[in-house]
Amino acid sequence: MKKLFLYLSLLSLIFILLLKTTYYWPESKFKHFAFVFTYSDQFIEAMRATEDEGYVSIQWYEKSQQRGESSMAWEAGEPKYKKVIKPDLSKIIGP
């Protein structure tokens, strides 16, 4: 019984260490699966915050010298979508 407990605890420790080092893995489907598995709660929280704010789409892009903004948000409107000027994404960026 002690060996079983030791093996299970060692296996769980290895599993946790593997998931914590996903940033250093080469790109693969398994890396994406492990990343989503590890951060699924934060992803769900961000999606709920997006729905609560009423946004349909959020886009992030690198800042350029001509543009001061680094994100855009779109919400449902007439006829299809309307752009939100200076969106407040603090609740979404948190997670």
N, C-alpha and C positions, 0 to 999 in steps of 0.2 A: 504494500500500500504506500509506503514511503517513496519507493522508486516511481510509482505512477504519479504521485503528487509532484515529485521533483521533475519528471519529464514534462508534465503538463505546465508547470510554472516556467520551465526553461523554454518550452515551445511558445508560450504566450509572450515571454520577454523577447524572443527572436521576432515574432510577428509584429509586436509594437515597434521594435527598432527598425524593421523593414518599412513599415508605413511612415515612420518619421523621416526617413531618408528619401522619399519619393522625388524630391527636387533634383537629386543627383542622378536619377535613373535616366537611361536613354529613352527617347520618345518611342512609345509603343501603346497599344491598346490597353495592356495590363497596367501601365503607368497611369493612364487616364482613369481606369476603373478604380485603382487604389486611391487616387486623388479624390474622386467623387465620393468613394466610401468613407474616406477620412473626414472630409469637409462637407458632408451632406446636410448636416444641421444648419450650418452657416449659409449654404446655398438656398435652402428652403426659407430661411429667415429673410434673406435678401429678396427672393422672389415674392414673398408676402408683402414686404415693405414696398416693392415696386407696384404691386397691385393696389395697395392702400393709397399710394400717392396718385394713382390714376394714370400712370405712364404705360404706354403700349410698347415702346421701344426705347432703349438707352444705348448710346454709342459713345465709346471712349476712344480718343485718338491722341497722338503725341502733340504737344504744344508746338506751334510754329511761331516765328517772330511776328508775322503779320496778324495772327489770331491770338487773342488773349485767353480764349476759352479752351478747355481740354475735354469737354463732354457736351453731348446734346441729348435732349430727351424729347420724345414725341408722345402726345396724348390723343385720344380719339376726339374727332371733331368733324366739322363739315368742310369739304365733301368727304375726305378720308382721314387724314391725320393733320395735326397742326404742331408746329415746332414750339417748344417751350423755351423762352428766353431766360437765361441764367437759372437753370433748374436747381432746386435744393435737393441734393443727393446725399445728404449727411446720414439719413436713416439707412440708406441702401449701401453706402460705402462702409458703414460700421462693421457689418458681418464680414 
